[in-house]
């Protein structure tokens, strides 16, 4: 059936005896005509009034519409629309993700008996919710009168206790309640509920309460009958008890690890409870047309949300993101120095990290000298980086570029209470602590990586008679590290990888806690038989304390090594620029070319490139982690101008505090004991 955009043509095409697909296409065309091209609510209401006037002016047309409406009700099941529309038919997050991708890519067909599929084609625009909500009571009354056939005068004795619409709503409530009960009985949720929730057991009697309410509606013809009122009130209280029992699972998840699948199931349960409440409102309402109007508007919105992949990810990963940000914040606190002693300690730890990175630089050149293929060269380079980062963690040293992704959530958490007296000054003081700590880490890394690379180069030269790299390789490095090349892009991209490694670290720690692997390592009989009980306990505690750092270091190392290899495979030409490694490479160039390197303009361009690399490594990683933490902590409405002004004022009056601990910067609470993460 071709789409009609003229009302007379649409009315003439109305045929209750047409094939199913033609009837559905007519309905879709009618709503397209109602929406028009301007997407204006007054325009839609005007078109709807015009349609109602045309129907009332032509009795035979009204009869055809009523026959068409009856055929629609007979051929499609409205219960599935009311009970299941907007909900996932799958209980796993990944399966639902794939289903939403399918819905976005593959078109739907109007040749269907599924009321939900037809509804999504008819109400395909979010704008539909706006004009549905704007329908006034007289218009709703005209619509109800138009679709309802005239009763014969002698039909009073045969009048049903409930209408077909109420019967459909009751059946939909039964379906929803069954789903809520089944989810509540699932072991994943039941074992994580609070003791009180398991003792009360609201899910056990939910289906019984729904059936009791259904029987009360069938027996009592009066809408305000006491039996109906008591039954629906009991059901509402049971639904609230089910919601509270399910909500108690969040406390367990917060303490013992977040599961995206469990959060997804909990959200589905909560939304089904809300759907039952909405359906109950339709049953007990004195104005069923208005209740149906509100229900349809809700269904339009949840249908749009059902097709959104972004909404699925945001809704179900927010709790995990908050937990990752919280754990990163706890780690980040240990990277912020507040006293002179802590500052000196940070310099020492960073210097140690720089010394280890000089070995990393040497091994990197050795791997490149093997002439391996892109993948294996990237793999062994990644292993080199990962092992170096893990060694730095084991030696309680630090790498400056890994800190911003951890310190940013700690700073974001401090923005929650800026309305308190003196909060802005305290926050600016924390900014000085943070900047000073980051400067100490960068200076410590670079101050030792250069002399250590020169020392290693001297040892290699004495042992082999040749420098670490030859002159042609040195010239190639100078071209690569110049600020005039792609260094800026590569350095920013490396900042993204640094941020990504912090996400992997948080996810891994959450996964470790969620599956109780620390307990398994400590008490599993097979493990204790091999390690012994005391050693198993020590290993368990060590992994619990350090799993996040190990995951961050290994993932970062492998990404730094393999990303260029995969980028080459796809022809992207993407590379990484890490400030400490770049500085080590530049030191190796100086050792090969000698003092004449200082007379080369490209060398100073490389110095500028290394400076930009450091700023972008730190800045991009911090920015991404800070933005994520703000969303995770629900921090909004931050007065950026006020904070910026306060930071500038502190810089004018006490610039030294941003680089060296002074008395004015030594305020604030002492940090918790150090927990090194490399």
N, C-alpha and C positions, 0 to 999 in steps of 0.2 A: 504493500500500500504506500503510495507516495505521500510524503509529508505535506500537510495542508497548513497554510499560514493565513487563511481567510476564514472568518467565523461561519459564513453561510456554507462554504464548501465543507468545513468540518462537520457541521450539523447534518448536512445532506449525506455525508459518508458514515454516519452513525448507523450500524447494522448489528443488532444483537445476534443475528443468525450467522454472522461471518465466522471464518475460521479463527481459532484461538490467537494465532500470531497477528492477524489483521485487527482483532479487537484490541490487543495490547498496543499495537502500533498507533491505533487511533488515540488511545489514552496518552501515549507519549507525545503525539503531535498536539493534543489539546493543551498539555501543560507547557509545551514550547510556545504555543500561541499566547498563553496566559503570561508567561515571563516576558515575552517580547525581546527587543534588542536593547532597551535602555536600562533594564534591571532597576526599575523604580517601583517602590511599594505602592504609592498612590495609583500608578498606571496599572499595576496588576489588579488592585481592588476595583478599579474602574472597569477593566476587562471582565472580571468575574461578575460584576453587577450586570454588565451587558449580556453575558451568557445566561444568567438567571432570568433576566427579563425575556430573552428570546425563548427560553424553555417554557416559561409560564404563559407566553403568548400563543404557543402552539401545543395544544393538549396531546396530539398524536406524537409529537417529538418527545414530550415528557414521558409518555408511555414507553416509547422505544428506549429512552435512557434508563427507565426503571427495569425493563426487561434485560437490558445490557448489564446493568449493575447486578441483577440477580444471577446472571450467567457468570459474572466475574466471581461472585461469592461462592458459587457452586464449583468452580473449576480451580481456584487457588485456595490454599489453606492459610488463613490469616493468623492462625495460632503460631506458626513458626516465625512470622514477621514480628509479632508482639513479644515472643519469648526469646528468640535467638538473634534477631537482627542487631548487628553491631558487635556481637560477641564472637570469639574464636571457637571454631569447632575442634581446635587442637589445644592441648594443655602445655605444650612446649614452646618456648620463646622462638627458637630457631625455625620450627615448623610454621609458626604464625608469620614470622618475617618472610619466609618463602611464599606463603599464601598471599600476603599483601603485595609482594612484588608481582606475583601472577595477576592479581586483580588490576594492578596499574598498567600492565603490559597487554594482557589479553582482553579483547572486548567481550561484553556480555551479549546475550541474545534475548529478544523479547518472546521467543518461542519457548516458554517455560511455564511450569505449574508451581514454581517456587515463588511465593509472594515476596520474599526478601529480594530475590533477583529482580523481579518486576519493579519493586519499590525503588531500588537503586537506579533503575533506568528512568523511571518517571520523575523522581525527585533527585536529579543528578547534579544540582547546583546548590551550594551553600546558601545562596540567596533565598531559596525556597523556605528556609526556616524563618527568615525575616518577615515575608509576607503572610506566612501561616500564623505567626504570632500576632500580626496586626489585624486579623479578622475580628470584626466586632460581633456582638451577640445577635443582632438582627440578621446579619449575613449568614451566621452559622445556623440560625433557625430556618432560613430559607433553603439552605443546602440540605438540612436534615429532612425538611418537608418534601423537597424535590426527589430525593432518593428513596423515600419510604413510600411504598404502595398504600393506596387508600384502603382502610379496613371496611369490610362489609358491615352493615348495621347489626346483623345477628351474630357477630363474631365475639361478642363480649364474654359469653360463657366459656368460649374456647381459648380465652387469653392466657398466655403462658405466664408462669410465675416470674421467669426471667426472659429477657429478650435474647435473640441469637447473638447480638454483640456482647452481652454480659456472659453468655455461655463461652464465647471465644476467649474473653478476658480471663474467666475462671480457669479454662484449660491452659492458657498461657502461664498463669500463676503456678499451676501444678507443675508444668514443665520446668519453669525457672527454679522452683523450690527443690525439685529433684536434682538439678544441677548443683545448687548450693549445698545440698546435703551430701552429694557424692564428693564434692571438693573438700568439704569439711571432714569427711571420713578418710580422706587419702592419708597414708602414713606420713608423707612428707610434711603435711601441715599438722596432723594430730599429735605427732611426737614433739613438735616445737611449740605447742600451745602451753599456756600457763597451767599450773596445777588446778587453779580454780576453774578455768575454762573446761578442762577435761572432767572435773568433778561435776559441774553443772550439766554438761552434755547437751547444749541446746540443739545440736544437729539431729539428735535422736528422735525428737518429737516434732520436728519442723513439718515433715510431710503429713503427719497426723493432724497437726493444727490447720494445715491447708485444706485437708479433706473435711475437717469439722466446719470450717468456714464455708466450704462449697455446699455441704448439706444444709447449713443454716440458710443460705441464699435460696436453695431449691425449695425449702419448706416454708419460708416466710415471704409472702408477697409484698409486704410493706417495706419500703426503703429504710424507714426509721425504726424498724422492729427491734426490740431489745436483743433478740437472739442474734440478729445480724451484727449489731453494734458490738456485742460481747465477743463474738467470734473474730471479727476483724481486729479488735483491740488486742486480743490474745496473740493473734498472728503478728501484729506489729511489734509487740514486746519480744516475741520469739525471734523475729528478724534482728532486732537490736542486740539481743543476746548472742546471736550467731555472728554479727558484725564485730562485737567486742571480743569474742573468742578468737576470731581470725586476726584481729588487730594485735592480740597478745603475741602472735608469731613474730611480729616486727622486733619486739624486745629481744627475742632469742637470736634473730638474724643480726641485730646490731652487736650483740656480744660474741657471737660464734661464727660470723662470716655471712656475707650476702650471697644469695643465689638469685640470679636474674629470673630463672624459671619459677622459683617460689614466689618472687615478687609479682610476676605475671599472673600466676594463679590467684594470689591474694587480691589483686586488682580486679580480675574477672569476677571473683566471688563478691567483692564489694559492689561492683556495678550491677550484678544480678540482684543483689538485695535492694538496691535503689530502683531497679526496674520493677520489682514486685511492689514496692511502695507506690510507684507511679500507677501501676495497674490497679492497685487497691483504690487509689483516688478516683479512677475512672468508674469503679463499681459503686462507690458510696456517694458519688457526687450527685447533687440535685440538678446539675446542668451537664448531662453527659456529652453534649456537643462541644462545650468548652474544654472538658477534660480530654476529649479525643483530639481537639486542636492542639493542646499542649503536648500530648503524647506524640503526635505526628511531627511537631517541631523538634522534639527531642530525638526522634528516630532519624530525622534528616541530618542532624548534627553528628550523632554517633555513627551514621553511615559514612559521612565524610571522614570522620576520624578513623573508621575501620579501614579505609583505603590509604591512610597516611603511614608510610614507613617511618618518617621522622617522628611522628607522634608516638609510635610504638617504642622506638628507641629511647626517646626522652622520658616517657612515662615509666619505663621499666628499668632504666639504668640510672635514674637519678639517685636512688638510695645507694647503689654501688659507687657512684661517683662521689657521693658525700663521704662514704667510708674510706675510699681511696684518698680523698682530700684530707680527711681527719688523720689518717695514719701518716701521710706525707707531712702534715703539719707537725705531728709529734716528732718525726725525724728531723724536720727543718729547724726545730728549736735548738737542736744540738749543734747546728752549723752557725748560729748567731752568737757572736762573742760580745760580752758586756763588761768585762774587766780587762785590765792590762795583762794579767796572767793568762786569761783565756785567749787574748789576742796573740800573745807570744806562742802559746801552744798551737794555735791555728797556723801561724807562720811555719812552725817546725813541722807540723803534719803536712802542710802543702809543699814544703821543701822536700820532704821524703817522697811525696807523690811525684814531684818533678824529677827526682833521681830515678825512680822506677820508669818514668816515661822516657828517659834517655835510653834505657835498655829497649823499650818498645820501639823507639826510632831506629835503633841499630837492627833489630830483628825485622822490622818492616823493609829496610833496604836489602836485607839478606833474602827475604821472600821474593821481592821484586827481581832480584838477581837470578832467581831460579828459572824465570821465563815460563811460568805456568800459564795454563789457559785462564780465561777471565774468571770462571767460576771457582776453580781451585785456588787461584791467586787470591780472590776475595775471601774464600773460606779460611785459608791459613792466615790471611791478614786479620780477619775477624777473630780467629782463635788467639792470635797474638795480642790484640787489644783486650779481649775478654780476660785472658789469663793475667795480663798486666793489671787490669782494674781489680780483679779478685785479689791479686797479691797486695795491691795497695790497701784493700779492705782488711785483709788478714794482718797487715803490718800496722793498722790503725792510722794510715796516712789518708790524704784526701786529694781529690781532683776538683779544681775550682768550678769547672763547667757542669758538674753534676749537682752542685748545690742549689741553683736557682729553682729547679723544679720541686725541690723540697721546702725551701724557705718561702716561696710564694704563697702556698696554702697557709703557712703560719702567719704571714702578714695579713692575708685576706680575713682570717678568723678574728683578727684584732680590729677589723672595721665594723664589727657588729654593734659596738657600744660607743660610737663617736658622739652621741648626744650627751653623755655624761660629762660632768665638769672636769676639765683638764685632759679629756680623752685625746684631743687632737695633738696636744703637746707630747703626751705619752707616745702616741703613734709616730710622731716625727722623731722622737728619741729612738724608737725601734727602727725607723728607717736609717738613722745614722749608724746604729749597731749593725744593721744588715749590710749597708754599703761598705762599712769598714771591714766587716768580716769577708765580704766578697773580694775586696781589694787585697786583703792579706792573703787569701787563697790564691788569687791570680799571681801576685808578686812572688809568693813562695814557690809556686809551680815553675814560673819562668826563670826565677833567679837561680834555680839549681839545674834545670834541664839543660841550659846552655853550657855551663862549665862541665857538667857530666858528659854531654855529647862530645865536647872537645877532648876530654880525658880519654873517653873510649876510642875516639878517632886516633889519638896519639898512640894508644896501646896497639890498635890494629895496624897502624903505620909501621910501628917498630917491629911487630910480629910478621907482617906480610910484605912490607916495603911499599904499600899502596894505601891511600886514604880510604875512608869508609865508602865514599862514592867518587867516581871519576869526574873530570871536568865537564864532559858533555852532559852527564846526569845533573851536575850542579847547575848548569845553564838552563836545563829543562825545568828544574825546580824553581829557579828564579822567575821563569815565565809563568809557571803555574800559580805561584803565590802572589804575583803582582796585584795590586789593588785595581789596576786597569782591566784585568781579565774578569772571569766569572766568579772570582773569589767571594764577592758580596753575596751572590745568590747561593753559592755552595755553603757559606758560613751560616746564612739564615736557615737553610735546609738542615744543616747539622743541629741547629737549635731545636728544630722540630723533632729530630731523632732523640735528642736529649730529653725532651718533654715526653715523647712516646715511651722511652725506657722507664720513666717514673710511673706511667700508667701501667706498664707491664709489671713493674715491681709491686704496685698496689694490688693489682688483680691477682698476682701469684700469691701474695701474702694472704689475701682474702680466701683464695682457693685452698691454701694450706690449712687455714683455720677452719673453714667450712667443713672440710672432709676429715678434720681432727687427726691429721697426720702426725702431729706432735705426740698425741696420746698413743697412736698406733706404734710409733717408733719406740715409745717408752715401755709399753706393756705387751705388745704382740709377742706371743711365746716363741715364735720362730726367730724373731729379731733378738730377743733377750738371750736365746740359746746360743747365738753366734757372738754377740757383743758382751753379754753379761749384763746384769741389771744395773750396776752403777754406771757403766759406760753408755748403755742405752739411754739412761736418764740424762747424762751429760750431752749426748748427741742430740737428743730430743730438744733440750732447752736451747742448745746452740742454734739448731735449725729454726726454732721458733723465733729467736732473737735476730737472726741474720738472713732469713730467707728472702726478705725484701731487698736487702743490699746485694745479695748474690744474683737475684733475678735481674735487678737493674744493671749490674755490671756485665753480666753475660749477654743480656739482650742488647745493651748498648754496643758492646764490642762486636757482636755479630752483625748488627745493623750497619755499623761504620765500615765493616769489611765487605759485606755482601751487597749492600745497596748499590754501590757503583757497578758491580758485576751485573746485577739484574737490570740496572738502567742501561748499561751497554747492550744487553740482549735486546731491549726494546728500542734501541737507537736514541735514547734520551740524552746521552752525554752528561749525565748527572754525576757529581762527585761530592765528597765531604771535605770540610775544612775545620779541623779541631785546633784551637789556639795553641795548646801545649805541644801537640805533635808538629804543627806548622813551625813553631819556634825551634823545636829540636831539629827539624829538617833544615831550617835556615842556618842554624849553628853548624851543621854538617857541611853546608855550602861554604861558609866562611872558613872552615878548617881546610877545605880542598883548595879554594881559590886564594887563600892567604889575605894579607892586609889590603891587597888591591881591590878586594870586594867593596871596601868603603868608598872607593872612587866611582863605583858603578851606579848610575842613576836608578837602574832597575832594583838594586838592593834596597834603596830607600823606599821605593814603591812597595817592595815586599814588607818592609817594616810597617808601612802604613796599612798594608793588607793584613798583617798579623794583628795590628791594633783593631782594625774593623772586625776581623774574625772574632776576637775576644769579646768585643761589644755585642756582636750579633749572636754568638753562641749563648752568652749569658742573657741578653735582652729578650730574644725570641722565646727561649725556654721559660724564662720568668713570666713573660707576658701570657703565654698560653696556659701555664699552670695557675697563674693568678686569676685569669678569666674563668677557668673551670672551677676554681675554689670559690669564687664569688657566687656562681650559680649554685654550686653544691651547698653552700652555707646560706643560700637565700638572702644574700646581702645586696640591697638595692638602694637607690636614692643617695649614694655617696656624694657629698659635696666636694667635688674634685677641685674646684677653684679655691676653696678654703684650705684644703690640705696642701695644694700646690703653693699657695701663698705662705703657709706656715713653714714648708720645707725651704723655700727661697729665703725666708727671713732667718731661719736657722743657719743656712749656708753663708749669709752675709755677716752674721754675728759670731759664728763659731764654725768656720769652714774646716778647721783642723779636725773636728770631731768625726768628720766623714772618713778620715784616713788614719787617725791615731787616737787611741783611747785617752780622753782627758777627763778631768773631774766632772765637767758639766754633762758628760755622756755616760757617766757610770751609774745612772739611776736605773731603777727597774728591778724587778724580782730576779733572783738568781735562777739560772736555768737548771733543769734537771741534770742528773749525772750523765756524762758523755756516753753516747751509744754509737760507736763508729759504724758508718755504712760505706766508707770509701768515697 
